[in-house]
């Protein structure tokens, strides 16, 4: 049996070595580790469980629940999240995985959480769920412990260079929408409050957070909006990676949303086009979206996006 202990300061280098060896499709830097784990307001040391064998880290699991609300998002009082689970794909590794999950579920019970998700924690998830193709051994253990798939998230990528792929009728869609009083613009100061109102009424709190961080840093040219009669009815944005400067210009497209009563008009198609075109103007050669579904994926495919990974969002009721 492995020895299971909680995270202690000073173990970061060893954790990183284990992480990047085992989760080789999802490596991270120390900067990302700090920002998305240690500086998360909901993080607690005893939720980060580490398996030791022969004085080496052989696996770990990160458990978390909401202690503080995220802006206007209500706390799910009974919910908990496993954001990362890592162990080797061999007999000993599977045994360690079982021990870690046992201790994880025990920790959630102790903290009165009975609906456990893998691994769509907001705001600091690493992947939407488990990539069963990349990590079949982790998926196997989750199934063994009674986790069930509730959603499949798609990661999609496209090339913007040398040619941007987009629908042939894009200009006619723009003209039709213009005739309907809908125009498109980079974010401007006069739209700040209408935009914030739009997000609060129509979009998740995590999307609000991402937009707010861009606006606080005057990155208005990374947000494109659709407006009708001075009301914002849709938007999209783009940004960089996962470190402290994630808000910089980069290949990560989204979030991206249209008010429900304005969907089906082609607004999303135009927003997507204008955002990708702006990314290309900034010298960005590729674009990716980490989390979408089959329905939205059909729109993305019209711009050359292809599915690059599939993630299973899992849930277990204790």
SULGI-V536376 format. One record per residue. N is the residue number from 1. SS is DSSP state (alpha for helix, beta for strand, coil for the rest). NEAR is the number of other C-alpha atoms within 10 Angstrom. D_CENTER is the distance of its C-alpha to the mean C-alpha in Angstrom with 1 decimal. Layout:
n=N ss=SS near=NEAR d_center=D_CENTER
n=N ss=SS near=NEAR d_center=D_CENTER
This chain:
n=1 ss=coil near=10 d_center=34.0
n=2 ss=coil near=19 d_center=31.5
n=3 ss=beta near=15 d_center=31.6
n=4 ss=beta near=18 d_center=28.5
n=5 ss=beta near=16 d_center=28.1
n=6 ss=beta near=15 d_center=25.7
n=7 ss=coil near=18 d_center=24.0
n=8 ss=coil near=12 d_center=26.6
n=9 ss=coil near=7 d_center=26.3
n=10 ss=coil near=8 d_center=27.6
n=11 ss=coil near=11 d_center=25.8
n=12 ss=alpha near=14 d_center=22.9
n=13 ss=alpha near=10 d_center=24.5
n=14 ss=alpha near=12 d_center=25.3
n=15 ss=alpha near=20 d_center=21.8
n=16 ss=alpha near=17 d_center=20.4
n=17 ss=alpha near=13 d_center=23.1
n=18 ss=alpha near=20 d_center=22.4
n=19 ss=alpha near=22 d_center=18.6
n=20 ss=alpha near=15 d_center=19.1
n=21 ss=alpha near=15 d_center=22.0
n=22 ss=alpha near=19 d_center=20.5
n=23 ss=coil near=17 d_center=16.9
n=24 ss=coil near=12 d_center=18.2
n=25 ss=coil near=11 d_center=15.5
n=26 ss=coil near=12 d_center=12.9
n=27 ss=coil near=14 d_center=15.1
n=28 ss=coil near=17 d_center=14.4
n=29 ss=coil near=11 d_center=16.9
n=30 ss=alpha near=13 d_center=18.6
n=31 ss=alpha near=13 d_center=17.2
n=32 ss=alpha near=18 d_center=13.6
n=33 ss=alpha near=16 d_center=15.1
n=34 ss=alpha near=14 d_center=16.9
n=35 ss=alpha near=14 d_center=14.3
n=36 ss=alpha near=19 d_center=11.5
n=37 ss=alpha near=19 d_center=14.1
n=38 ss=alpha near=14 d_center=17.6
n=39 ss=coil near=12 d_center=17.0
n=40 ss=coil near=13 d_center=14.7
n=41 ss=coil near=14 d_center=17.3
n=42 ss=coil near=16 d_center=16.9
n=43 ss=coil near=18 d_center=17.5
n=44 ss=coil near=17 d_center=21.0
n=45 ss=alpha near=14 d_center=22.8
n=46 ss=alpha near=15 d_center=24.1
n=47 ss=alpha near=21 d_center=20.7
n=48 ss=beta near=20 d_center=20.1
n=49 ss=beta near=23 d_center=22.6
n=50 ss=beta near=25 d_center=24.0
n=51 ss=beta near=23 d_center=26.4
n=52 ss=beta near=17 d_center=29.4
n=53 ss=beta near=13 d_center=32.0
n=54 ss=coil near=8 d_center=34.9
n=55 ss=coil near=8 d_center=33.4
n=56 ss=beta near=12 d_center=30.2
n=57 ss=beta near=21 d_center=26.7
n=58 ss=beta near=24 d_center=26.3
n=59 ss=beta near=24 d_center=22.9
n=60 ss=beta near=26 d_center=20.7
n=61 ss=beta near=21 d_center=18.4
n=62 ss=beta near=24 d_center=16.3
n=63 ss=beta near=28 d_center=16.9
n=64 ss=beta near=24 d_center=15.9
n=65 ss=coil near=23 d_center=16.8
n=66 ss=coil near=19 d_center=16.7
n=67 ss=coil near=13 d_center=19.8
n=68 ss=coil near=11 d_center=19.1
n=69 ss=coil near=13 d_center=17.8
n=70 ss=beta near=17 d_center=15.1
n=71 ss=coil near=12 d_center=17.3
n=72 ss=coil near=12 d_center=18.5
n=73 ss=beta near=12 d_center=16.3
n=74 ss=coil near=11 d_center=18.7
n=75 ss=coil near=13 d_center=18.5
n=76 ss=coil near=13 d_center=18.4
n=77 ss=coil near=13 d_center=21.4
n=78 ss=coil near=16 d_center=21.7
n=79 ss=beta near=17 d_center=18.1
n=80 ss=beta near=26 d_center=16.7
n=81 ss=beta near=24 d_center=13.7
n=82 ss=beta near=26 d_center=14.1
n=83 ss=beta near=23 d_center=11.1
n=84 ss=beta near=19 d_center=13.2
n=85 ss=beta near=22 d_center=16.5
n=86 ss=beta near=25 d_center=18.6
n=87 ss=beta near=27 d_center=22.2
n=88 ss=coil near=20 d_center=24.4
n=89 ss=coil near=15 d_center=25.3
n=90 ss=coil near=10 d_center=29.0
n=91 ss=alpha near=9 d_center=31.2
n=92 ss=alpha near=13 d_center=30.9
n=93 ss=alpha near=18 d_center=27.1
n=94 ss=alpha near=17 d_center=26.9
n=95 ss=alpha near=16 d_center=29.3
n=96 ss=alpha near=26 d_center=27.1
n=97 ss=alpha near=27 d_center=24.0
n=98 ss=alpha near=17 d_center=26.2
n=99 ss=alpha near=16 d_center=27.4
n=100 ss=alpha near=26 d_center=24.0
n=101 ss=alpha near=20 d_center=22.8
n=102 ss=alpha near=12 d_center=26.2
n=103 ss=alpha near=17 d_center=25.8
n=104 ss=alpha near=22 d_center=22.3
n=105 ss=alpha near=20 d_center=23.5
n=106 ss=alpha near=14 d_center=26.6
n=107 ss=alpha near=17 d_center=24.6
n=108 ss=alpha near=23 d_center=22.8
n=109 ss=alpha near=15 d_center=26.2
n=110 ss=alpha near=10 d_center=27.7
n=111 ss=coil near=12 d_center=25.3
n=112 ss=coil near=13 d_center=25.9
n=113 ss=coil near=20 d_center=22.6
n=114 ss=coil near=17 d_center=23.1
n=115 ss=beta near=17 d_center=20.0
n=116 ss=beta near=23 d_center=17.6
n=117 ss=beta near=23 d_center=14.2
n=118 ss=beta near=26 d_center=12.6
n=119 ss=coil near=26 d_center=9.8
n=120 ss=coil near=20 d_center=7.4
n=121 ss=coil near=20 d_center=8.5
n=122 ss=coil near=16 d_center=7.9
n=123 ss=coil near=16 d_center=8.0
n=124 ss=coil near=17 d_center=7.5
n=125 ss=coil near=17 d_center=5.7
n=126 ss=coil near=19 d_center=6.4
n=127 ss=coil near=21 d_center=6.0
n=128 ss=coil near=25 d_center=5.9
n=129 ss=coil near=27 d_center=9.6
n=130 ss=beta near=26 d_center=12.6
n=131 ss=coil near=19 d_center=13.7
n=132 ss=coil near=15 d_center=17.3
n=133 ss=coil near=11 d_center=18.8
n=134 ss=coil near=16 d_center=17.7
n=135 ss=coil near=18 d_center=18.4
n=136 ss=alpha near=13 d_center=21.0
n=137 ss=alpha near=19 d_center=22.5
n=138 ss=alpha near=22 d_center=19.5
n=139 ss=alpha near=19 d_center=19.1
n=140 ss=alpha near=13 d_center=22.9
n=141 ss=alpha near=16 d_center=22.9
n=142 ss=alpha near=22 d_center=20.3
n=143 ss=alpha near=15 d_center=22.5
n=144 ss=alpha near=11 d_center=25.6
n=145 ss=coil near=14 d_center=24.5
n=146 ss=coil near=13 d_center=24.0
n=147 ss=coil near=20 d_center=20.3
n=148 ss=beta near=17 d_center=19.9
n=149 ss=beta near=18 d_center=17.4
n=150 ss=beta near=11 d_center=16.4
n=151 ss=beta near=14 d_center=14.0
n=152 ss=beta near=18 d_center=13.2
n=153 ss=beta near=21 d_center=10.0
n=154 ss=beta near=21 d_center=11.0
n=155 ss=beta near=20 d_center=10.0
n=156 ss=beta near=22 d_center=12.7
n=157 ss=beta near=22 d_center=14.6
n=158 ss=beta near=22 d_center=17.8
n=159 ss=beta near=20 d_center=20.6
n=160 ss=coil near=22 d_center=21.8
n=161 ss=coil near=12 d_center=24.9
n=162 ss=coil near=8 d_center=27.8
n=163 ss=coil near=9 d_center=27.4
n=164 ss=coil near=16 d_center=24.7
n=165 ss=coil near=18 d_center=24.6
n=166 ss=coil near=18 d_center=24.8
n=167 ss=coil near=14 d_center=27.0
n=168 ss=coil near=9 d_center=30.7
n=169 ss=coil near=8 d_center=31.1
n=170 ss=alpha near=14 d_center=28.6
n=171 ss=alpha near=11 d_center=31.4
n=172 ss=alpha near=10 d_center=33.1
n=173 ss=alpha near=17 d_center=30.0
n=174 ss=alpha near=19 d_center=29.8
n=175 ss=alpha near=13 d_center=33.6
n=176 ss=alpha near=14 d_center=33.4
n=177 ss=alpha near=19 d_center=30.8
n=178 ss=alpha near=13 d_center=32.8
n=179 ss=alpha near=10 d_center=35.8
n=180 ss=coil near=10 d_center=33.9
n=181 ss=coil near=11 d_center=33.3
n=182 ss=beta near=19 d_center=29.6
n=183 ss=beta near=18 d_center=28.9
n=184 ss=beta near=20 d_center=26.1
n=185 ss=beta near=15 d_center=25.7
n=186 ss=beta near=18 d_center=23.8
n=187 ss=coil near=21 d_center=23.1
n=188 ss=coil near=13 d_center=26.4
n=189 ss=alpha near=12 d_center=27.7
n=190 ss=alpha near=9 d_center=29.5
n=191 ss=alpha near=17 d_center=26.3
n=192 ss=alpha near=15 d_center=24.4
n=193 ss=alpha near=12 d_center=25.5
n=194 ss=alpha near=15 d_center=25.3
n=195 ss=alpha near=24 d_center=21.7
n=196 ss=alpha near=16 d_center=20.9
n=197 ss=alpha near=15 d_center=22.8
n=198 ss=alpha near=19 d_center=21.0
n=199 ss=alpha near=23 d_center=17.5
n=200 ss=alpha near=15 d_center=19.1
n=201 ss=alpha near=11 d_center=20.8
n=202 ss=alpha near=16 d_center=18.4
n=203 ss=coil near=17 d_center=14.7
n=204 ss=coil near=16 d_center=12.4
n=205 ss=alpha near=20 d_center=12.9
n=206 ss=alpha near=18 d_center=9.5
n=207 ss=alpha near=16 d_center=10.2
n=208 ss=alpha near=21 d_center=13.6
n=209 ss=alpha near=15 d_center=12.5
n=210 ss=alpha near=18 d_center=11.0
n=211 ss=alpha near=25 d_center=14.1
n=212 ss=alpha near=15 d_center=16.4
n=213 ss=alpha near=13 d_center=15.6
n=214 ss=alpha near=21 d_center=16.4
n=215 ss=alpha near=18 d_center=19.5
n=216 ss=alpha near=9 d_center=20.7
n=217 ss=coil near=10 d_center=21.0
n=218 ss=coil near=12 d_center=22.7
n=219 ss=coil near=19 d_center=20.2
n=220 ss=alpha near=17 d_center=21.5
n=221 ss=alpha near=17 d_center=21.9
n=222 ss=alpha near=23 d_center=18.2
n=223 ss=beta near=24 d_center=18.0
n=224 ss=beta near=23 d_center=20.1
n=225 ss=beta near=26 d_center=21.3
n=226 ss=beta near=25 d_center=23.6
n=227 ss=beta near=20 d_center=26.5
n=228 ss=beta near=15 d_center=29.4
n=229 ss=coil near=9 d_center=32.2
n=230 ss=coil near=13 d_center=30.2
n=231 ss=beta near=16 d_center=27.4
n=232 ss=beta near=24 d_center=23.9
n=233 ss=beta near=24 d_center=22.9
n=234 ss=beta near=25 d_center=19.8
n=235 ss=beta near=29 d_center=17.6
n=236 ss=beta near=23 d_center=15.2
n=237 ss=beta near=28 d_center=14.2
n=238 ss=beta near=29 d_center=13.3
n=239 ss=beta near=23 d_center=12.7
n=240 ss=coil near=15 d_center=12.9
n=241 ss=coil near=14 d_center=11.3
n=242 ss=coil near=18 d_center=10.2
n=243 ss=coil near=16 d_center=13.7
n=244 ss=coil near=13 d_center=15.7
n=245 ss=coil near=11 d_center=16.2
n=246 ss=coil near=16 d_center=12.7
n=247 ss=coil near=21 d_center=14.2
n=248 ss=coil near=15 d_center=16.7
n=249 ss=coil near=21 d_center=17.2
n=250 ss=coil near=20 d_center=15.4
n=251 ss=coil near=24 d_center=14.1
n=252 ss=beta near=21 d_center=10.5
n=253 ss=beta near=23 d_center=11.3
n=254 ss=beta near=23 d_center=10.0
n=255 ss=beta near=22 d_center=9.5
n=256 ss=beta near=20 d_center=12.7
n=257 ss=beta near=21 d_center=15.0
n=258 ss=beta near=23 d_center=18.7
n=259 ss=coil near=18 d_center=20.8
n=260 ss=alpha near=10 d_center=21.8
n=261 ss=alpha near=8 d_center=25.5
n=262 ss=alpha near=12 d_center=25.0
n=263 ss=coil near=13 d_center=23.0
n=264 ss=coil near=10 d_center=25.0
n=265 ss=coil near=13 d_center=26.8
n=266 ss=coil near=15 d_center=25.0
n=267 ss=alpha near=26 d_center=23.3
n=268 ss=alpha near=22 d_center=19.8
n=269 ss=alpha near=19 d_center=21.6
n=270 ss=alpha near=20 d_center=23.2
n=271 ss=alpha near=25 d_center=20.2
n=272 ss=alpha near=23 d_center=18.4
n=273 ss=alpha near=19 d_center=21.7
n=274 ss=alpha near=18 d_center=22.3
n=275 ss=alpha near=24 d_center=18.9
n=276 ss=alpha near=28 d_center=19.2
n=277 ss=alpha near=16 d_center=22.9
n=278 ss=alpha near=17 d_center=22.1
n=279 ss=alpha near=24 d_center=19.8
n=280 ss=alpha near=20 d_center=22.7
n=281 ss=alpha near=11 d_center=25.2
n=282 ss=coil near=11 d_center=23.4
n=283 ss=coil near=13 d_center=24.0
n=284 ss=coil near=17 d_center=20.5
n=285 ss=coil near=18 d_center=21.3
n=286 ss=beta near=18 d_center=18.1
n=287 ss=beta near=21 d_center=15.0
n=288 ss=beta near=21 d_center=11.8
n=289 ss=beta near=22 d_center=9.0
n=290 ss=beta near=21 d_center=6.2
n=291 ss=beta near=19 d_center=6.2
n=292 ss=beta near=19 d_center=9.6
n=293 ss=coil near=14 d_center=12.8
n=294 ss=alpha near=12 d_center=16.3
n=295 ss=alpha near=8 d_center=17.7
n=296 ss=alpha near=11 d_center=15.6
n=297 ss=alpha near=19 d_center=15.8
n=298 ss=alpha near=12 d_center=19.5
n=299 ss=alpha near=15 d_center=19.2
n=300 ss=alpha near=23 d_center=17.1
n=301 ss=alpha near=16 d_center=19.8
n=302 ss=coil near=14 d_center=22.4
n=303 ss=coil near=20 d_center=21.0
n=304 ss=coil near=16 d_center=21.2
n=305 ss=coil near=21 d_center=17.7
n=306 ss=beta near=18 d_center=17.9
n=307 ss=beta near=18 d_center=15.7
n=308 ss=beta near=13 d_center=15.0
n=309 ss=beta near=16 d_center=13.3
n=310 ss=beta near=22 d_center=13.1
n=311 ss=beta near=22 d_center=11.2
n=312 ss=beta near=22 d_center=13.1
n=313 ss=beta near=21 d_center=11.7
n=314 ss=beta near=25 d_center=14.9
n=315 ss=beta near=24 d_center=17.0
n=316 ss=beta near=19 d_center=20.3
n=317 ss=beta near=13 d_center=22.8
n=318 ss=coil near=13 d_center=25.2
